[in-house]
Amino acid sequence: MVIDMAKKLNTDTIEYDGKEYICAEIPGEVVDWDGYICIGCSSLNQVLYDEEEGYPSSEAQMIDETIWGYLPEENFNLSYKEFVNEVRRNLY
């Protein structure tokens, strides 16, 4: 499969604890992974998991386990190509 790096980044949201957080789904092959991967925003990561206390709920753990990695919110304003480059640079 050839990845079209000129396409627009499609974003979505994940709702947790009454708030929506931005995320994006991209082809996993950009990081040698099968299928698609979900990239969440850093603020979602902060509410889903605490280094000292762990997950605040089973829902938080379930959501976290579906997300391949996290990037700062400003990355979700980048072009698709720039976003993929950030994923490769910071998460791969």
Protein Blocks (a to p, Z undefined) as FASTA:
>chain_A
ZZdfkbccddddddeehiacddddddfklnopghjdddddfklmmmmpcfklopabfklm
mmmmmpgbdcdfklmmpcfklmmmmmmmmmZZ
